[in-house]
Amino acid sequence: MDTHLAYCSACDQEVRIAVKPLPVHGGQANLADDGEIVCLEFGEKCTGQFCPMFGLPSVMMGVRLARSELRSEGWKVVKGLCDGCNQVTEMQLIDRTHAFCTVCHTTNACTIVTAGEDDYILIGRAAPAPTRPAS
């Protein structure tokens, strides 16, 4: 995995990024030639809807980092019911509305309620149903 430094305007400093190579499988659909970009500095300063460096949704950058397991520390962790595995598991908080299940790697939509200074309650919610365009 290649790591590089890139300037992030949200952090106003250089941040470390990694490029995960894409898997090579014979007989699979063609994929982009470049790998998946993972920002190793994703965190509280990432408050915008989109990553200013790569134009991707901020939550996607957080999920990529959690899924990559390149950073194990620094995540706020709470217990919650995962929509993917239907178990009460430890969830890494990606942002105020998303949590990542450490067991099955599902990204869960959620609401976080602060019960005390360091106590959190994770309340899951179903993703909104897709709507059909009016015809």
The first five atom37 places (N, CA, C, CB, O) and aatype in JSON, in Angstrom:
{
  "aatype": [12, 3, 16, 8, 10, 0, 18, 4, 15, 0, 4, 3, 5, 6, 19, 1, 9, 0, 19, 11, 14, 10, 14, 19, 8, 7, 7, 5, 0, 2, 10, 0, 3, 3, 7, 6, 9, 19, 4, 10, 6, 13, 7, 6, 11, 4, 16, 7, 5, 13, 4, 14, 12, 13, 7, 10, 14, 15, 19, 12, 12, 7, 19, 1, 10, 0, 1, 15, 6, 10, 1, 15, 6, 7, 17, 11, 19, 19, 11, 7, 10, 4, 3, 7, 4, 2, 5, 19, 16, 6, 12, 5, 10, 9, 3, 1, 16, 8, 0, 13, 4, 16, 19, 4, 8, 16, 16, 2, 0, 4, 16, 9, 19, 16, 0, 7, 6, 3, 3, 18, 9, 10, 9, 7, 1, 0, 0, 14, 0, 14, 16, 1, 14, 0, 15],
  "atom_mask": [
    [1, 1, 1, 1, 1],
    [1, 1, 1, 1, 1],
    [1, 1, 1, 1, 1],
    [1, 1, 1, 1, 1],
    [1, 1, 1, 1, 1],
    [1, 1, 1, 1, 1],
    [1, 1, 1, 1, 1],
    [1, 1, 1, 1, 1],
    [1, 1, 1, 1, 1],
    [1, 1, 1, 1, 1],
    [1, 1, 1, 1, 1],
    [1, 1, 1, 1, 1],
    [1, 1, 1, 1, 1],
    [1, 1, 1, 1, 1],
    [1, 1, 1, 1, 1],
    [1, 1, 1, 1, 1],
    [1, 1, 1, 1, 1],
    [1, 1, 1, 1, 1],
    [1, 1, 1, 1, 1],
    [1, 1, 1, 1, 1],
    [1, 1, 1, 1, 1],
    [1, 1, 1, 1, 1],
    [1, 1, 1, 1, 1],
    [1, 1, 1, 1, 1],
    [1, 1, 1, 1, 1],
    [1, 1, 1, 0, 1],
    [1, 1, 1, 0, 1],
    [1, 1, 1, 1, 1],
    [1, 1, 1, 1, 1],
    [1, 1, 1, 1, 1],
    [1, 1, 1, 1, 1],
    [1, 1, 1, 1, 1],
    [1, 1, 1, 1, 1],
    [1, 1, 1, 1, 1],
    [1, 1, 1, 0, 1],
    [1, 1, 1, 1, 1],
    [1, 1, 1, 1, 1],
    [1, 1, 1, 1, 1],
    [1, 1, 1, 1, 1],
    [1, 1, 1, 1, 1],
    [1, 1, 1, 1, 1],
    [1, 1, 1, 1, 1],
    [1, 1, 1, 0, 1],
    [1, 1, 1, 1, 1],
    [1, 1, 1, 1, 1],
    [1, 1, 1, 1, 1],
    [1, 1, 1, 1, 1],
    [1, 1, 1, 0, 1],
    [1, 1, 1, 1, 1],
    [1, 1, 1, 1, 1],
    [1, 1, 1, 1, 1],
    [1, 1, 1, 1, 1],
    [1, 1, 1, 1, 1],
    [1, 1, 1, 1, 1],
    [1, 1, 1, 0, 1],
    [1, 1, 1, 1, 1],
    [1, 1, 1, 1, 1],
    [1, 1, 1, 1, 1],
    [1, 1, 1, 1, 1],
    [1, 1, 1, 1, 1],
    [1, 1, 1, 1, 1],
    [1, 1, 1, 0, 1],
    [1, 1, 1, 1, 1],
    [1, 1, 1, 1, 1],
    [1, 1, 1, 1, 1],
    [1, 1, 1, 1, 1],
    [1, 1, 1, 1, 1],
    [1, 1, 1, 1, 1],
    [1, 1, 1, 1, 1],
    [1, 1, 1, 1, 1],
    [1, 1, 1, 1, 1],
    [1, 1, 1, 1, 1],
    [1, 1, 1, 1, 1],
    [1, 1, 1, 0, 1],
    [1, 1, 1, 1, 1],
    [1, 1, 1, 1, 1],
    [1, 1, 1, 1, 1],
    [1, 1, 1, 1, 1],
    [1, 1, 1, 1, 1],
    [1, 1, 1, 0, 1],
    [1, 1, 1, 1, 1],
    [1, 1, 1, 1, 1],
    [1, 1, 1, 1, 1],
    [1, 1, 1, 0, 1],
    [1, 1, 1, 1, 1],
    [1, 1, 1, 1, 1],
    [1, 1, 1, 1, 1],
    [1, 1, 1, 1, 1],
    [1, 1, 1, 1, 1],
    [1, 1, 1, 1, 1],
    [1, 1, 1, 1, 1],
    [1, 1, 1, 1, 1],
    [1, 1, 1, 1, 1],
    [1, 1, 1, 1, 1],
    [1, 1, 1, 1, 1],
    [1, 1, 1, 1, 1],
    [1, 1, 1, 1, 1],
    [1, 1, 1, 1, 1],
    [1, 1, 1, 1, 1],
    [1, 1, 1, 1, 1],
    [1, 1, 1, 1, 1],
    [1, 1, 1, 1, 1],
    [1, 1, 1, 1, 1],
    [1, 1, 1, 1, 1],
    [1, 1, 1, 1, 1],
    [1, 1, 1, 1, 1],
    [1, 1, 1, 1, 1],
    [1, 1, 1, 1, 1],
    [1, 1, 1, 1, 1],
    [1, 1, 1, 1, 1],
    [1, 1, 1, 1, 1],
    [1, 1, 1, 1, 1],
    [1, 1, 1, 1, 1],
    [1, 1, 1, 1, 1],
    [1, 1, 1, 1, 1],
    [1, 1, 1, 0, 1],
    [1, 1, 1, 1, 1],
    [1, 1, 1, 1, 1],
    [1, 1, 1, 1, 1],
    [1, 1, 1, 1, 1],
    [1, 1, 1, 1, 1],
    [1, 1, 1, 1, 1],
    [1, 1, 1, 1, 1],
    [1, 1, 1, 0, 1],
    [1, 1, 1, 1, 1],
    [1, 1, 1, 1, 1],
    [1, 1, 1, 1, 1],
    [1, 1, 1, 1, 1],
    [1, 1, 1, 1, 1],
    [1, 1, 1, 1, 1],
    [1, 1, 1, 1, 1],
    [1, 1, 1, 1, 1],
    [1, 1, 1, 1, 1],
    [1, 1, 1, 1, 1],
    [1, 1, 1, 1, 1]
  ],
  "atom_positions": [
    [[0.84, -1.17, 0.0], [0.0, 0.0, 0.0], [0.89, 1.23, 0.0], [-0.96, 0.0, 1.21], [1.81, 1.34, 0.81]],
    [[0.62, 2.14, -0.9], [1.38, 3.38, -1.0], [0.77, 4.44, -0.09], [1.42, 3.89, -2.46], [-0.45, 4.6, -0.06]],
    [[1.61, 5.17, 0.66], [1.12, 6.3, 1.45], [1.78, 7.57, 0.92], [1.43, 6.1, 2.97], [2.93, 7.55, 0.48]],
    [[1.02, 8.66, 0.96], [1.46, 9.95, 0.44], [0.98, 11.04, 1.37], [0.93, 10.17, -1.0], [0.15, 10.81, 2.25]],
    [[1.52, 12.24, 1.19], [1.03, 13.42, 1.87], [0.25, 14.26, 0.86], [2.2, 14.24, 2.51], [0.66, 14.38, -0.29]],
    [[-0.86, 14.83, 1.3], [-1.67, 15.71, 0.45], [-2.2, 16.84, 1.32], [-2.85, 14.92, -0.24], [-2.46, 16.65, 2.51]],
    [[-2.38, 18.02, 0.72], [-2.88, 19.16, 1.47], [-4.41, 19.09, 1.55], [-2.44, 20.49, 0.8], [-5.09, 18.91, 0.54]],
    [[-4.93, 19.23, 2.75], [-6.37, 19.23, 2.99], [-6.78, 20.64, 3.43], [-6.79, 18.16, 4.06], [-6.28, 21.14, 4.43]],
    [[-7.68, 21.26, 2.69], [-8.12, 22.61, 3.04], [-9.0, 22.62, 4.29], [-8.86, 23.24, 1.87], [-9.06, 23.64, 4.97]],
    [[-9.68, 21.52, 4.6], [-10.5, 21.47, 5.82], [-9.63, 21.46, 7.07], [-11.41, 20.23, 5.8], [-9.96, 22.08, 8.07]],
    [[-8.5, 20.74, 7.0], [-7.57, 20.67, 8.14], [-6.54, 21.78, 8.1], [-6.87, 19.33, 8.17], [-5.89, 22.06, 9.1]],
    [[-6.38, 22.41, 6.93], [-5.37, 23.44, 6.7], [-3.97, 22.92, 7.0], [-5.67, 24.68, 7.54], [-3.16, 23.6, 7.62]],
    [[-3.72, 21.69, 6.55], [-2.4, 21.08, 6.73], [-2.29, 19.86, 5.83], [-2.16, 20.69, 8.21], [-3.27, 19.41, 5.23]],
    [[-1.08, 19.34, 5.73], [-0.89, 18.11, 4.98], [-1.4, 16.94, 5.8], [0.59, 17.91, 4.6], [-1.21, 16.89, 7.02]],
    [[-2.04, 16.0, 5.13], [-2.55, 14.8, 5.78], [-2.0, 13.57, 5.06], [-4.11, 14.79, 5.78], [-1.6, 13.64, 3.9]],
    [[-1.99, 12.46, 5.77], [-1.53, 11.21, 5.18], [-2.69, 10.52, 4.48], [-0.89, 10.28, 6.25], [-3.78, 10.39, 5.05]],
    [[-2.45, 10.08, 3.27], [-3.43, 9.29, 2.54], [-2.77, 8.0, 2.1], [-4.0, 10.07, 1.33], [-1.55, 7.95, 1.94]],
    [[-3.55, 6.98, 1.91], [-3.05, 5.7, 1.43], [-3.84, 5.33, 0.19], [-3.17, 4.59, 2.52], [-5.01, 5.69, 0.05]],
    [[-3.2, 4.61, -0.7], [-3.88, 4.12, -1.9], [-3.86, 2.6, -1.8], [-3.19, 4.63, -3.23], [-2.82, 1.96, -1.96]],
    [[-5.04, 2.04, -1.54], [-5.18, 0.59, -1.46], [-5.31, 0.04, -2.86], [-6.4, 0.17, -0.58], [-6.19, 0.47, -3.61]],
    [[-4.45, -0.89, -3.25], [-4.6, -1.47, -4.59], [-5.9, -2.24, -4.7], [-3.41, -2.39, -4.91], [-6.34, -2.88, -3.74]],
    [[-6.52, -2.17, -5.86], [-7.74, -2.91, -6.09], [-7.41, -4.37, -6.31], [-8.51, -2.33, -7.3], [-6.35, -4.69, -6.84]],
    [[-8.3, -5.29, -5.91], [-8.03, -6.7, -6.12], [-8.03, -7.03, -7.61], [-9.06, -7.56, -5.39], [-8.77, -6.44, -8.4]],
    [[-7.19, -7.97, -7.97], [-7.12, -8.41, -9.37], [-7.72, -9.81, -9.43], [-5.65, -8.39, -9.92], [-7.18, -10.76, -8.86]],
    [[-8.84, -9.91, -10.11], [-9.52, -11.2, -10.25], [-9.78, -11.46, -11.72], [-10.84, -11.22, -9.44], [-10.3, -10.59, -12.42]],
    [[-9.44, -12.62, -12.17], [-9.73, -12.98, -13.54], [-11.22, -13.17, -13.74], [0.0, 0.0, 0.0], [-11.91, -13.71, -12.87]],
    [[-11.72, -12.74, -14.88], [-13.12, -12.95, -15.2], [-14.08, -11.97, -14.57], [0.0, 0.0, 0.0], [-15.29, -12.1, -14.74]],
    [[-13.57, -10.99, -13.85], [-14.44, -10.0, -13.21], [-14.64, -8.8, -14.13], [-13.86, -9.55, -11.86], [-13.91, -8.62, -15.11]],
    [[-15.61, -8.0, -13.81], [-15.86, -6.78, -14.57], [-14.66, -5.87, -14.48], [-17.13, -6.06, -14.06], [-13.92, -5.89, -13.5]],
    [[-14.46, -5.07, -15.51], [-13.34, -4.13, -15.51], [-13.55, -3.08, -14.43], [-13.19, -3.46, -16.89], [-14.65, -2.56, -14.25]],
    [[-12.47, -2.78, -13.72], [-12.49, -1.76, -12.68], [-11.52, -0.65, -13.06], [-12.13, -2.36, -11.29], [-10.7, -0.82, -13.96]],
    [[-11.64, 0.46, -12.38], [-10.7, 1.55, -12.61], [-9.28, 1.06, -12.34], [-11.03, 2.79, -11.71], [-9.08, 0.19, -11.49]],
    [[-8.31, 1.61, -13.05], [-6.92, 1.17, -12.91], [-6.29, 1.6, -11.59], [-6.1, 1.7, -14.05], [-5.4, 0.92, -11.08]],
    [[-6.74, 2.72, -11.03], [-6.13, 3.19, -9.79], [-6.82, 2.57, -8.59], [-6.19, 4.73, -9.71], [-7.94, 2.05, -8.7]],
    [[-6.15, 2.62, -7.44], [-6.69, 2.01, -6.23], [-7.66, 2.9, -5.5], [0.0, 0.0, 0.0], [-7.99, 4.0, -5.95]],
    [[-8.1, 2.42, -4.37], [-9.05, 3.15, -3.53], [-8.28, 4.07, -2.59], [-9.96, 2.18, -2.73], [-7.37, 3.63, -1.9]],
    [[-8.65, 5.34, -2.57], [-7.97, 6.33, -1.73], [-8.58, 6.3, -0.34], [-8.08, 7.76, -2.35], [-9.8, 6.35, -0.17]],
    [[-7.7, 6.23, 0.67], [-8.12, 6.22, 2.07], [-7.4, 7.35, 2.78], [-7.82, 4.83, 2.75], [-6.16, 7.39, 2.79]],
    [[-8.14, 8.27, 3.38], [-7.53, 9.35, 4.15], [-7.28, 8.83, 5.57], [-8.43, 10.63, 4.17], [-8.22, 8.47, 6.27]],
    [[-6.03, 8.8, 5.98], [-5.67, 8.27, 7.29], [-5.92, 9.27, 8.41], [-4.22, 7.87, 7.3], [-5.8, 8.92, 9.58]],
    [[-6.28, 10.51, 8.06], [-6.5, 11.56, 9.05], [-7.99, 11.88, 9.24], [-5.76, 12.81, 8.65], [-8.32, 12.87, 9.89]],
    [[-8.88, 11.06, 8.66], [-10.32, 11.32, 8.78], [-10.67, 11.48, 10.26], [-11.15, 10.17, 8.13], [-10.22, 10.7, 11.11]],
    [[-11.49, 12.5, 10.56], [-11.87, 12.71, 11.96], [-12.79, 13.88, 12.13], [0.0, 0.0, 0.0], [-13.56, 14.21, 11.23]],
    [[-12.72, 14.52, 13.29], [-13.65, 15.57, 13.68], [-13.56, 16.81, 12.8], [-13.4, 15.96, 15.1], [-14.54, 17.55, 12.7]],
    [[-12.42, 17.05, 12.15], [-12.3, 18.22, 11.28], [-13.02, 18.01, 9.96], [-10.84, 18.54, 11.03], [-13.21, 18.96, 9.2]],
    [[-13.43, 16.79, 9.67], [-14.13, 16.48, 8.42], [-15.63, 16.72, 8.63], [-13.86, 14.99, 7.98], [-16.41, 15.78, 8.79]],
    [[-16.01, 17.99, 8.61], [-17.38, 18.35, 8.95], [-18.24, 18.64, 7.73], [-17.39, 19.55, 9.85], [-19.47, 18.72, 7.85]],
    [[-17.64, 18.8, 6.57], [-18.41, 19.1, 5.37], [-19.07, 17.86, 4.8], [0.0, 0.0, 0.0], [-18.76, 16.74, 5.21]],
    [[-19.98, 18.05, 3.86], [-20.65, 16.93, 3.21], [-19.68, 16.13, 2.34], [-21.8, 17.44, 2.37], [-19.84, 14.92, 2.17]],
    [[-18.67, 16.83, 1.78], [-17.75, 16.19, 0.86], [-16.31, 16.42, 1.29], [-17.96, 16.7, -0.56], [-15.99, 17.45, 1.88]],
    [[-15.45, 15.46, 0.99], [-14.02, 15.6, 1.24], [-13.49, 16.66, 0.27], [-13.26, 14.23, 1.06], [-13.68, 16.53, -0.94]],
    [[-12.84, 17.72, 0.78], [-12.38, 18.78, -0.12], [-11.26, 18.34, -1.06], [-11.9, 19.96, 0.7], [-11.04, 18.97, -2.09]],
    [[-10.56, 17.26, -0.72], [-9.46, 16.8, -1.57], [-9.94, 15.96, -2.74], [-8.47, 16.01, -0.75], [-9.44, 16.09, -3.86]],
    [[-10.92, 15.09, -2.5], [-11.28, 14.11, -3.51], [-12.73, 14.21, -3.99], [-11.05, 12.74, -2.98], [-13.12, 13.47, -4.9]],
    [[-13.52, 15.11, -3.4], [-14.89, 15.32, -3.84], [-15.84, 14.17, -3.54], [0.0, 0.0, 0.0], [-16.93, 14.11, -4.1]],
    [[-15.43, 13.27, -2.66], [-16.28, 12.14, -2.28], [-17.03, 12.5, -1.01], [-15.43, 10.84, -2.07], [-16.57, 13.34, -0.23]],
    [[-18.19, 11.89, -0.77], [-18.9, 12.15, 0.48], [-17.99, 11.85, 1.68], [-20.19, 11.31, 0.57], [-17.29, 10.84, 1.69]],
    [[-18.01, 12.72, 2.67], [-17.14, 12.55, 3.84], [-17.37, 11.21, 4.53], [-17.37, 13.67, 4.82], [-16.42, 10.57, 4.97]],
    [[-18.63, 10.79, 4.61], [-18.91, 9.52, 5.28], [-18.24, 8.37, 4.53], [-20.43, 9.29, 5.38], [-17.83, 7.39, 5.15]],
    [[-18.12, 8.47, 3.21], [-17.46, 7.42, 2.44], [-15.98, 7.33, 2.82], [-17.61, 7.69, 0.93], [-15.43, 6.23, 2.92]],
    [[-15.34, 8.48, 3.04], [-13.94, 8.46, 3.43], [-13.78, 7.82, 4.82], [-13.36, 9.91, 3.44], [-12.83, 7.08, 5.06]],
    [[-14.72, 8.09, 5.73], [-14.68, 7.48, 7.05], [-14.9, 5.98, 6.99], [0.0, 0.0, 0.0], [-14.22, 5.22, 7.68]],
    [[-15.84, 5.54, 6.16], [-16.11, 4.11, 6.02], [-14.9, 3.41, 5.4], [-17.37, 3.87, 5.15], [-14.54, 2.31, 5.82]],
    [[-14.29, 4.04, 4.41], [-13.09, 3.45, 3.8], [-11.99, 3.24, 4.84], [-12.58, 4.33, 2.65], [-11.33, 2.21, 4.85]],
    [[-11.8, 4.24, 5.71], [-10.78, 4.13, 6.74], [-11.13, 3.02, 7.73], [-10.61, 5.46, 7.48], [-10.26, 2.22, 8.09]],
    [[-12.36, 2.96, 8.19], [-12.78, 1.92, 9.14], [-12.64, 0.54, 8.51], [-14.23, 2.16, 9.59], [-12.15, -0.39, 9.15]],
    [[-13.07, 0.4, 7.28], [-13.01, -0.89, 6.58], [-11.57, -1.33, 6.34], [-13.76, -0.8, 5.25], [-11.27, -2.53, 6.36]],
    [[-10.67, -0.38, 6.1], [-9.28, -0.71, 5.8], [-8.52, -1.23, 7.02], [-8.57, 0.5, 5.25], [-7.51, -1.93, 6.88]],
    [[-9.0, -0.9, 8.22], [-8.35, -1.26, 9.48], [-6.93, -0.7, 9.57], [-8.33, -2.78, 9.63], [-6.08, -1.26, 10.27]],
    [[-6.68, 0.4, 8.86], [-5.37, 1.05, 8.92], [-5.21, 1.91, 10.16], [-5.14, 1.89, 7.68], [-4.1, 2.3, 10.51]],
    [[-6.32, 2.21, 10.82], [-6.27, 2.97, 12.07], [-7.24, 2.32, 13.04], [-6.63, 4.49, 11.85], [-8.45, 2.31, 12.81]],
    [[-6.72, 1.78, 14.12], [-7.59, 1.14, 15.11], [-7.92, 2.08, 16.26], [-6.93, -0.13, 15.64], [-8.97, 1.93, 16.9]],
    [[-7.05, 3.06, 16.54], [-7.31, 3.99, 17.63], [-7.97, 5.25, 17.07], [-6.0, 4.34, 18.38], [-7.95, 5.5, 15.87]],
    [[-8.54, 6.03, 17.97], [-9.11, 7.31, 17.56], [-10.6, 7.26, 17.23], [0.0, 0.0, 0.0], [-11.21, 8.32, 17.04]],
    [[-11.19, 6.09, 17.16], [-12.63, 6.0, 16.9], [-13.38, 6.04, 18.22], [-12.97, 4.71, 16.11], [-12.96, 5.4, 19.19]],
    [[-14.47, 6.77, 18.27], [-15.39, 6.64, 19.4], [-16.17, 5.36, 19.14], [-16.35, 7.91, 19.55], [-16.69, 5.14, 18.04]],
    [[-16.25, 4.52, 20.16], [-16.9, 3.22, 20.01], [-18.07, 3.13, 20.97], [-15.89, 2.05, 20.26], [-17.94, 3.47, 22.15]],
    [[-19.23, 2.69, 20.45], [-20.42, 2.48, 21.27], [-21.0, 1.11, 20.92], [-21.46, 3.6, 21.04], [-20.69, 0.55, 19.87]],
    [[-21.82, 0.61, 21.79], [-22.52, -0.64, 21.49], [-23.87, -0.29, 20.89], [-22.69, -1.52, 22.77], [-24.53, 0.66, 21.31]],
    [[-24.27, -1.09, 19.9], [-25.55, -0.85, 19.26], [-25.98, -2.06, 18.46], [0.0, 0.0, 0.0], [-25.17, -2.95, 18.19]],
    [[-27.24, -2.09, 18.09], [-27.79, -3.18, 17.28], [-27.47, -2.9, 15.82], [-29.33, -3.32, 17.49], [-27.86, -1.88, 15.27]],
    [[-26.74, -3.83, 15.2], [-26.34, -3.67, 13.81], [-27.45, -4.15, 12.89], [-25.04, -4.45, 13.52], [-28.03, -5.22, 13.09]],
    [[-27.76, -3.34, 11.86], [-28.76, -3.72, 10.88], [-28.29, -4.87, 9.99], [-29.12, -2.52, 10.02], [-29.11, -5.61, 9.44]],
    [[-26.97, -5.03, 9.85], [-26.42, -6.06, 8.97], [-26.42, -7.44, 9.58], [0.0, 0.0, 0.0], [-26.92, -8.39, 8.98]],
    [[-25.85, -7.58, 10.8], [-25.74, -8.9, 11.43], [-26.78, -9.12, 12.52], [-24.35, -9.07, 12.01], [-26.86, -10.21, 13.08]],
    [[-27.58, -8.1, 12.82], [-28.65, -8.17, 13.81], [-28.13, -8.59, 15.19], [-29.72, -9.15, 13.34], [-28.82, -9.3, 15.92]],
    [[-26.93, -8.14, 15.53], [-26.33, -8.4, 16.83], [-26.0, -7.08, 17.5], [-25.05, -9.28, 16.69], [-25.8, -6.06, 16.83]],
    [[-25.95, -7.08, 18.82], [-25.46, -5.92, 19.55], [-23.94, -6.02, 19.51], [-26.02, -5.85, 21.04], [-23.36, -6.94, 20.09]],
    [[-23.3, -5.07, 18.84], [-21.85, -5.12, 18.64], [-21.23, -3.77, 18.96], [-21.51, -5.53, 17.19], [-21.93, -2.79, 19.21]],
    [[-19.92, -3.74, 18.96], [-19.22, -2.47, 19.07], [-19.26, -1.8, 17.71], [-17.75, -2.67, 19.55], [-18.97, -2.41, 16.69]],
    [[-19.64, -0.53, 17.73], [-19.75, 0.26, 16.5], [-18.78, 1.42, 16.58], [-21.21, 0.76, 16.29], [-18.69, 2.1, 17.61]],
    [[-18.06, 1.65, 15.5], [-17.19, 2.82, 15.39], [-18.01, 3.96, 14.83], [-15.93, 2.52, 14.5], [-18.63, 3.82, 13.77]],
    [[-18.04, 5.09, 15.53], [-18.82, 6.23, 15.06], [-18.06, 6.93, 13.95], [-19.11, 7.22, 16.23], [-16.97, 7.46, 14.16]],
    [[-18.64, 6.94, 12.76], [-18.05, 7.6, 11.61], [-18.35, 9.09, 11.67], [-18.57, 6.98, 10.28], [-17.46, 9.92, 11.49]],
    [[-19.61, 9.43, 11.92], [-20.04, 10.81, 12.12], [-21.3, 10.77, 12.96], [-20.3, 11.55, 10.75], [-21.59, 9.74, 13.57]],
    [[-22.05, 11.85, 13.03], [-23.25, 11.92, 13.9], [-24.41, 11.06, 13.38], [-23.71, 13.36, 14.03], [-25.38, 10.86, 14.11]],
    [[-24.34, 10.57, 12.16], [-25.46, 9.8, 11.61], [-25.06, 8.44, 11.04], [-26.14, 10.61, 10.54], [-25.9, 7.76, 10.44]],
    [[-23.8, 8.03, 11.22], [-23.35, 6.75, 10.68], [-22.4, 6.05, 11.65], [-22.66, 6.95, 9.31], [-21.55, 6.68, 12.28]],
    [[-22.57, 4.73, 11.76], [-21.69, 3.91, 12.59], [-21.3, 2.67, 11.79], [-22.39, 3.51, 13.93], [-22.06, 2.18, 10.96]],
    [[-20.1, 2.17, 12.06], [-19.53, 1.05, 11.32], [-19.43, -0.16, 12.25], [-18.13, 1.41, 10.73], [-18.77, -0.08, 13.29]],
    [[-20.08, -1.26, 11.89], [-20.06, -2.47, 12.7], [-18.69, -3.14, 12.58], [-21.19, -3.45, 12.27], [-18.23, -3.42, 11.48]],
    [[-18.06, -3.4, 13.74], [-16.74, -4.03, 13.73], [-16.81, -5.53, 13.49], [-16.03, -3.75, 15.04], [-15.77, -6.17, 13.29]],
    [[-18.01, -6.11, 13.51], [-18.16, -7.55, 13.29], [-18.4, -7.87, 11.82], [-19.31, -8.1, 14.14], [-17.67, -8.66, 11.22]],
    [[-19.42, -7.25, 11.24], [-19.79, -7.61, 9.86], [-19.44, -6.53, 8.84], [-21.27, -7.89, 9.77], [-19.64, -6.72, 7.64]],
    [[-18.91, -5.39, 9.31], [-18.48, -4.27, 8.45], [-19.62, -3.59, 7.7], [-17.46, -4.75, 7.46], [-19.44, -3.09, 6.6]],
    [[-20.8, -3.59, 8.3], [-21.94, -2.88, 7.74], [-21.91, -1.43, 8.21], [-23.28, -3.57, 8.15], [-21.61, -1.16, 9.37]],
    [[-22.22, -0.51, 7.31], [-22.39, 0.89, 7.68], [-23.85, 1.07, 8.06], [-21.97, 1.86, 6.51], [-24.75, 0.82, 7.26]],
    [[-24.09, 1.51, 9.28], [-25.44, 1.67, 9.81], [-25.81, 3.14, 9.91], [-25.56, 1.01, 11.19], [-25.03, 3.95, 10.38]],
    [[-27.01, 3.47, 9.45], [-27.57, 4.79, 9.68], [-28.05, 4.8, 11.13], [-28.74, 5.14, 8.67], [-28.64, 3.83, 11.6]],
    [[-27.8, 5.9, 11.85], [-28.15, 5.91, 13.26], [-28.33, 7.34, 13.75], [-27.08, 5.2, 14.08], [-28.03, 8.31, 13.06]],
    [[-28.84, 7.42, 14.96], [-28.9, 8.67, 15.68], [-28.15, 8.46, 16.98], [-30.38, 9.13, 15.94], [-28.36, 7.46, 17.66]],
    [[-27.27, 9.37, 17.33], [-26.48, 9.25, 18.54], [-27.03, 10.22, 19.56], [-24.98, 9.5, 18.26], [-27.14, 11.42, 19.29]],
    [[-27.36, 9.71, 20.72], [-27.87, 10.53, 21.81], [-26.82, 10.53, 22.91], [-29.26, 10.0, 22.33], [-26.37, 9.47, 23.34]],
    [[-26.42, 11.7, 23.35], [-25.44, 11.81, 24.43], [-26.18, 11.77, 25.76], [-24.59, 13.11, 24.3], [-27.03, 12.61, 26.03]],
    [[-25.83, 10.77, 26.59], [-26.47, 10.62, 27.89], [-25.64, 11.27, 28.99], [-26.7, 9.16, 28.2], [-26.17, 11.57, 30.06]],
    [[-24.39, 11.48, 28.75], [-23.47, 12.11, 29.7], [-22.29, 12.62, 28.89], [0.0, 0.0, 0.0], [-22.32, 12.62, 27.66]],
    [[-21.26, 13.05, 29.59], [-20.12, 13.6, 28.86], [-19.47, 12.57, 27.95], [-19.09, 14.14, 29.85], [-19.1, 12.9, 26.82]],
    [[-19.32, 11.34, 28.41], [-18.69, 10.3, 27.6], [-19.61, 9.12, 27.33], [-17.44, 9.82, 28.28], [-19.15, 8.1, 26.82]],
    [[-20.88, 9.22, 27.65], [-21.82, 8.13, 27.44], [-22.64, 8.4, 26.19], [-22.74, 7.93, 28.66], [-23.18, 9.49, 26.01]],
    [[-22.73, 7.4, 25.33], [-23.48, 7.53, 24.1], [-24.47, 6.39, 23.99], [-22.55, 7.55, 22.88], [-24.21, 5.27, 24.44]],
    [[-25.6, 6.68, 23.39], [-26.59, 5.66, 23.09], [-26.79, 5.68, 21.59], [-27.95, 5.89, 23.85], [-27.06, 6.74, 21.01]],
    [[-26.65, 4.53, 20.95], [-26.78, 4.41, 19.51], [-28.18, 3.91, 19.2], [-25.71, 3.47, 18.92], [-28.57, 2.83, 19.66]],
    [[-28.94, 4.68, 18.44], [-30.3, 4.29, 18.06], [-30.31, 4.1, 16.56], [-31.35, 5.37, 18.51], [-30.15, 5.05, 15.8]],
    [[-30.49, 2.87, 16.13], [-30.51, 2.56, 14.69], [-31.78, 3.04, 14.04], [0.0, 0.0, 0.0], [-32.8, 3.24, 14.7]],
    [[-31.71, 3.2, 12.75], [-32.9, 3.58, 12.0], [-32.76, 3.03, 10.6], [-33.09, 5.12, 11.98], [-31.66, 2.86, 10.09]],
    [[-33.87, 2.76, 10.02], [-33.86, 2.23, 8.66], [-33.51, 3.34, 7.68], [-35.22, 1.6, 8.31], [-33.88, 4.5, 7.86]],
    [[-32.78, 2.96, 6.64], [-32.48, 3.92, 5.59], [-33.78, 4.29, 4.87], [-31.44, 3.35, 4.59], [-34.66, 3.44, 4.74]],
    [[-33.92, 5.52, 4.4], [-35.15, 5.91, 3.72], [-35.36, 5.08, 2.45], [-35.12, 7.4, 3.39], [-34.42, 4.76, 1.72]],
    [[-36.61, 4.75, 2.22], [-36.94, 3.97, 1.02], [-36.73, 4.82, -0.22], [-38.39, 3.46, 1.09], [-37.03, 6.01, -0.22]],
    [[-36.2, 4.2, -1.3], [-36.02, 4.97, -2.54], [-37.35, 5.44, -3.08], [-35.29, 4.14, -3.6], [-38.36, 4.74, -2.98]],
    [[-37.36, 6.62, -3.64], [-38.59, 7.14, -4.21], [-38.5, 7.1, -5.72], [-38.87, 8.56, -3.72], [-37.43, 7.28, -6.3]],
    [[-39.63, 6.88, -6.34], [-39.69, 6.86, -7.8], [-39.93, 8.27, -8.32], [-40.8, 5.9, -8.3], [-40.7, 9.03, -7.75]],
    [[-39.25, 8.6, -9.41], [-39.53, 9.9, -10.01], [-40.96, 9.94, -10.54], [-38.53, 10.2, -11.13], [-41.47, 8.94, -11.05]],
    [[-41.59, 11.09, -10.43], [-42.96, 11.24, -10.94], [-42.95, 11.11, -12.46], [-43.57, 12.61, -10.52], [-42.08, 11.67, -13.13]],
    [[-43.92, 10.37, -12.98], [-43.97, 10.23, -14.43], [-45.22, 10.81, -15.03], [-43.86, 8.79, -14.82], [-45.4, 10.77, -16.24]]
  ]
}
